[in-house]
Amino acid sequence: MKNQIHSSAIIEDGAVLGQGVKIEAYAYVSKDAKIGDEVVIKQGARILANTTIGDKSRIFSYAIVGDIPQDISYKDENFTGVIIGKNATIREFVTINSGTAKGDGFTRIGDNAFIMAYCHIAHDCSLGNHIILANNATLAGHVELGDYVVVGGLTPIHQFVRVGEGCMIAGASALSQDIVPFCLAEGNRASIRSLNLVGIRRRFDKDEVENLNKAYKFLFKKGDLKENAKILLEKNISENVNKMCEFIFETKRGIPVYRGRNND
């Protein structure tokens, strides 16, 4: 399968291209980039630094992947870059910054990411598989998103925040604390309001949905969150319930618990 590279595109010597790659007019690929098979890089997109893009990904016009971080302490550092998995969709004007020596050097995004226009992913972020970021979602440095996380449009997430697997963060929220797996958070500042029932029903059978529903009600009832998590963990109800409990013990930024009607 032949590559299709427009005559006006700039591909620096040293860049590694897979098979069936399509690079459109005025796009730029740096000498340290590695582009997988059947990747499409559309007009005007820029792939910089030690950036790896997995097979069958699409980078839309004017996205910038791998430029240096917006970090005033950053100095030119070797072996920093971005790693993006397979089947990623990176829409127009998205910016994904390279990692730093304060992390492991790389900003990482898993397979099947769908990153909508104007999103920003800062240095040293780690995103799992099947992530969706709606338009203008912005992640500060060192943010971690588990698999199947959805972040609504116009939502900023504070540096070092962790969002567990299967969470939904509502649009126009502002998140500054950690969100337990399989939960839905909203508000400014965002707090946990319910289970992400839509998300978990798409992935799990009725019995597991019921396990998670009961676990949620027990964890977020009145009382100490960690003590509730300890009790549930000892019961070993399911792997996913254990993920919720373990996350609560591991949090460093705290968990924003909403004590309104949704948790009564």
C-alpha positions in Angstrom: 0.0 0.0 0.0 1.6 3.2 -1.2 1.8 6.4 0.8 0.2 9.6 -0.5 2.2 12.7 0.4 1.3 16.1 -1.0 4.2 17.9 -2.6 3.8 20.9 -0.2 4.0 18.7 3.0 7.2 18.8 4.9 8.5 15.4 6.1 11.9 15.8 7.9 14.6 13.2 7.2 14.4 10.6 9.9 10.7 10.5 10.3 9.3 6.9 10.1 6.2 6.4 8.1 4.1 3.2 7.9 2.3 1.9 4.9 -0.7 3.6 3.4 -0.1 6.9 5.1 -1.8 10.0 3.7 -0.3 13.4 4.4 -2.1 16.4 3.0 -1.0 19.9 1.9 1.2 22.0 4.2 1.3 19.4 7.0 4.5 19.0 8.9 6.1 15.8 10.4 9.3 16.1 12.5 12.4 14.0 12.1 11.7 12.1 15.4 8.1 11.2 14.6 6.8 7.7 14.0 3.6 7.4 12.0 1.7 4.1 11.9 0.0 2.4 9.0 -2.9 4.1 7.2 -2.7 7.2 9.3 -4.2 10.4 7.8 -2.6 13.7 8.6 -4.8 16.4 7.1 -4.0 19.9 5.8 -1.8 22.1 8.0 -1.5 19.6 10.9 1.8 19.6 12.7 3.4 16.5 14.3 6.4 17.5 16.4 9.1 16.0 18.7 9.2 12.3 19.6 5.6 11.7 18.7 4.2 8.2 17.9 0.8 7.9 16.2 -0.8 4.4 16.0 -2.3 2.8 13.0 -5.5 4.1 11.3 -5.5 7.3 13.3 -6.6 10.6 11.8 -5.1 14.0 12.7 -7.3 16.8 11.4 -6.4 20.3 10.1 -4.3 22.5 12.3 -4.0 20.2 15.2 -0.6 20.4 16.8 0.8 17.3 18.4 4.0 17.1 20.4 5.0 20.8 20.8 6.8 21.8 24.0 4.6 22.1 27.2 3.2 25.4 28.5 5.2 25.1 31.7 7.4 28.0 32.8 9.9 25.6 34.4 10.4 23.6 31.2 13.8 23.5 29.5 14.8 21.7 26.4 14.7 18.1 27.4 15.7 14.9 25.5 13.3 12.0 24.9 10.1 13.8 25.5 7.1 13.5 23.3 3.6 12.1 22.8 2.4 8.5 22.3 -1.1 8.1 20.7 -2.6 4.6 20.2 -4.5 3.1 17.3 -7.7 4.5 15.7 -7.5 7.9 17.3 -9.5 10.8 15.9 -7.8 14.2 16.7 -10.0 17.0 15.4 -9.3 20.5 14.2 -7.1 22.8 16.4 -6.5 20.3 19.1 -3.2 20.8 21.0 -1.4 17.9 22.7 1.8 18.9 24.4 4.9 16.7 24.9 5.8 15.3 28.3 8.5 16.5 30.6 11.3 15.1 32.8 9.0 15.6 35.8 6.8 12.8 34.4 8.2 9.9 32.4 8.8 12.2 29.4 5.6 11.4 27.5 2.0 12.4 27.2 0.1 9.2 26.5 -3.3 8.6 24.9 -4.7 5.0 24.4 -6.5 3.4 21.5 -9.8 4.7 20.0 -9.6 8.2 21.4 -12.0 10.7 20.1 -10.7 14.2 20.8 -13.0 17.0 19.4 -12.1 20.4 18.1 -10.1 22.9 20.2 -9.4 20.5 23.1 -6.1 20.9 25.0 -4.1 18.0 26.5 -1.2 19.3 28.6 2.2 17.7 29.4 2.4 14.3 31.1 -1.2 13.5 30.9 -2.2 9.8 30.7 -5.4 8.9 29.0 -6.8 5.3 28.7 -8.6 3.6 25.9 -11.9 4.8 24.4 -11.7 8.3 25.7 -14.0 11.0 24.4 -13.3 14.7 25.0 -15.9 17.1 23.7 -15.1 20.5 22.2 -12.9 22.8 24.3 -12.3 20.3 27.1 -8.9 21.2 28.6 -6.7 19.0 30.7 -3.9 20.5 32.8 -0.6 18.7 33.4 -0.4 15.2 34.8 -4.1 14.5 34.5 -5.0 10.8 34.4 -8.2 9.5 32.7 -9.2 5.9 33.0 -10.7 3.8 30.1 -14.1 4.9 28.7 -14.0 8.3 30.3 -16.2 11.0 28.7 -15.5 14.7 29.4 -18.1 17.2 28.3 -17.4 20.4 26.3 -15.9 23.5 27.9 -14.8 21.5 31.0 -11.4 22.2 32.5 -9.6 19.6 34.7 -7.0 20.7 37.2 -3.5 19.4 37.2 -2.8 16.0 38.8 -6.5 15.1 39.0 -7.5 11.5 38.4 -10.7 10.4 36.8 -11.5 6.7 37.2 -12.6 4.3 34.6 -16.1 4.7 33.0 -16.7 8.2 34.4 -18.7 11.0 32.8 -17.8 14.6 33.5 -20.6 16.9 32.5 -20.1 19.8 30.1 -19.2 23.3 31.4 -18.1 21.8 34.7 -14.8 22.6 36.4 -13.1 19.6 38.0 -10.4 20.0 40.7 -10.6 16.7 42.6 -10.6 12.9 41.8 -13.7 11.1 40.6 -14.4 7.5 41.6 -14.7 5.0 38.7 -18.1 4.6 37.0 -19.5 7.9 38.5 -21.0 11.0 37.0 -19.8 14.4 38.1 -21.0 17.9 37.3 -21.0 21.5 38.5 -18.5 24.2 39.2 -16.7 23.0 41.2 -17.7 19.5 40.0 -18.9 16.9 42.5 -20.1 13.3 42.2 -23.8 13.3 41.6 -24.7 9.7 40.5 -23.5 6.6 38.8 -22.8 7.0 35.1 -25.6 4.6 34.4 -25.7 5.2 30.6 -22.0 4.3 30.4 -22.1 1.2 32.6 -25.3 -0.2 31.0 -23.5 -0.2 27.6 -20.6 -2.3 29.0 -21.9 -4.6 31.7 -24.7 -7.1 32.2 -27.7 -6.4 34.5 -26.1 -8.2 37.5 -23.0 -6.1 37.4 -25.0 -2.9 36.9 -26.9 -3.8 40.1 -23.6 -4.5 41.9 -22.3 -1.1 41.0 -25.6 0.6 41.9 -25.7 -0.9 45.3 -22.0 -0.2 45.9 -22.5 3.5 44.9 -25.4 3.9 47.3 -23.4 2.3 50.2 -20.2 4.3 49.5 -21.9 7.7 49.3 -24.4 7.4 52.1 -23.7 9.4 55.2 -20.6 8.4 57.0 -16.9 8.2 56.3 -16.1 7.4 52.7 -13.0 5.4 53.4 -14.6 3.4 56.1 -17.5 2.5 53.8 -15.0 1.6 51.1 -13.1 -0.7 53.5 -16.3 -2.6 54.4 -17.2 -3.1 50.7 -13.7 -4.1 49.8 -13.7 -6.9 52.4 -16.9 -8.3 50.8 -15.1 -8.7 47.4 -18.4 -8.3 45.5 -16.8 -7.8 42.1 -13.7 -6.6 40.4 -15.4 -3.3 39.4 -16.7 -2.6 42.9 -13.2 -3.2 44.1 -11.9 -0.7 41.6 -14.2 1.9 43.2 -13.0 1.1 46.7 -9.3 1.0 45.9 -9.6 4.3 44.1 -11.0 6.0 47.2 -7.9 4.8 49.2 -5.5 6.0 46.6 -6.8 9.5 46.0 -4.4 12.4 46.7 -6.6 15.3 45.8 -9.7 14.2 47.6 -13.1 13.2 46.3 -15.9 15.8 45.9 -18.9 14.2 47.5 -22.3 15.8 46.8 -24.6 15.4 49.8 -27.8 16.4 48.1 -30.8 14.4 46.9 -28.8 12.2 44.5 -27.0 10.6 47.4 -29.8 10.3 49.9 
